[in-house]
Amino acid sequence: MCSIIGYYGKDSAAPIIVKGLKRMEYRGYDSVGVATESNNKIELKKGIGKVNEVNSKIQLDSLPGKIGIGHTRWATHGKVTEFNAHPHPSNSGKIAIVHNGIIENFEELKKQLEDEGYNFKSETDSEIIANLLQKHYEKTKNVKETILKTVSEIKGHYAFVAMFENGQLVAAKFHEPLIIGVGKDDFFLSSDVLGFIEFTDDAIYLENGNFVILEKNKFQILDFQGEHVKYGITKVSKEFGDVYKGDYAHFTLKEIHEQYETVLKAGEKTQEAIEKTANYIKHAKNIYITGSGTSYNSALIAKQIFSKYAKIKAEPIISSELQFSPNSIEENSIIIAISQSGESADVLDAVRIGKESNCKVIAIVNLMTSSLAREADVVIGMNCGPEIGVAATKSFTSQLVVLYKIVQKLTDNKVTINFEKFSESVLKILENPTKIKKIAKVLKDISDIYVLGRGINYPIAMEAALKLKELTYIHAEGIPGGELKHGPLALMDSNVFVIIINPNDSTYSDTLTSAREIKARGAKIIGVSDIESDVYDYWIEMPKIDQVLYPISEIIPIQFLSYYAALEKNTDPDYPRNLAKSVTVK
Ligand code: F6R
């Protein structure tokens, strides 16, 4: 949710930290701050807003020193204020910390510290870490002892980096991402490889319950019992450093456009894992598919295509709901976890529940080094490159391609799919957004949009509604066509727009009937279809595409529509308010 970074090296720390924060801004972007150590003194600047805004106002990158820490925030405890922004200094000002995660027992610890005379400037849970460190350091004068005592007291999920005024940097990880970047003459501590990929592609992925102490060109990694741990250096794919918009106005637009290529690449590097997955599925007692948000919508589609083409029953489960019905997971089944980031706390939790029931875990992820990938027995890569726009676009279509590839294997290639041809059709949709731009203009002042679809087109309608909500802040809802008359029809009037996902498949005529019922109540209809109809006030014409993959393509015009409507409404399509790309808190 938040991004944290630490730098220890030979160069000026602040500009490197600001650059890293800019790249990791997708993780949280309501406020930002940097602290550095110079001449045994901690200097600190922070402010509300995005990295570039704050930096141009208060020059975060001008802080002196070669050691520093930085943070971009996605508020959990306390409003978006300068005081709540990180880094947080301890009361003495001799230690500063940045934190990602949630300290569950912070109220109790805060009360204890207050009773001991500490005072708090922020409403955050994070500030207690700074003061606990101060308390223990003053007693022990030993960084290792200080960390051991601190982590034994805090409960929750966290990754934090602490900087001491003598220039020592320490970082601890417990169920939040923390990676060490190992350069030639410098070290990085970061939530994401994007924080340092420009400088080094050698990374150490810390395990939960580990911490690192950096000092003078060396580091040691210990566990929460104080024992040294073994670690390995992983080479990170440089491709993940490629996070530039190029000629596009926004990452979201770039990522929508990339889809004619990414649908060809999905799963490409992990063919063997796809085969293994199909094999597991064929022999599994039960198959559960879990994910959050967009990735859950993919799980819904997986259920449909597994059943339709391979006659295999699979149960989609919203990751955040699983903990409330853990008995629904039967022993020795398989759980397929879909997650672009591989870091969503809800998904990781669902996988943990699955593992407790001896399930095999299959991960479909974009980042092969993510926490989910490391938890899984089999890992399939979406392989769509970094997705920076907070709303999922290309990762959704890549997830679906992977799922179709699994279906191919499940049916021993009896379902024939021509991905090249499909990519050409996607390109056709991408080449002509003119009409969609015009429709986006009329959505500007609308307060409600409903998206209707039947069968496999219903999860597409759900995903369409999610995109519209996130990018335009317009209330949007996906509805299964047949349910209209069981309630939602009451909402239809001339202020409402309804998008009808209506391909030339077995759902066509029923959905057209729904469209007529809606139109009769005065609502405006946008038809997304390969067949024209007089019922549509606006027709988004879909090319004739092979029926098997057609549903994947239906989302693309809606991604465009959401993007262009966001521009009309002056919202930032890359960074929707209140959201973050990697939801690492529960
Ligand atoms: C929607 C969106 C979110 C994510 C969800 C899961 O556009 O971006 O709903 O899909 O937070 O994220 P991952 O797939 O990273 O687990």
Boltz pocket constraint, residues with backbone or C-beta under 6 A from the ligand:
constraints:
  - pocket:
      binder: B
      contacts: [[A, 292], [A, 293], [A, 294], [A, 295], [A, 338], [A, 339], [A, 340], [A, 341], [A, 342], [A, 343], [A, 344], [A, 347], [A, 390], [A, 391], [A, 392], [A, 393], [A, 466], [A, 467], [A, 470], [A, 580], [A, 581], [A, 582], [A, 583]]
      max_distance: 6.0
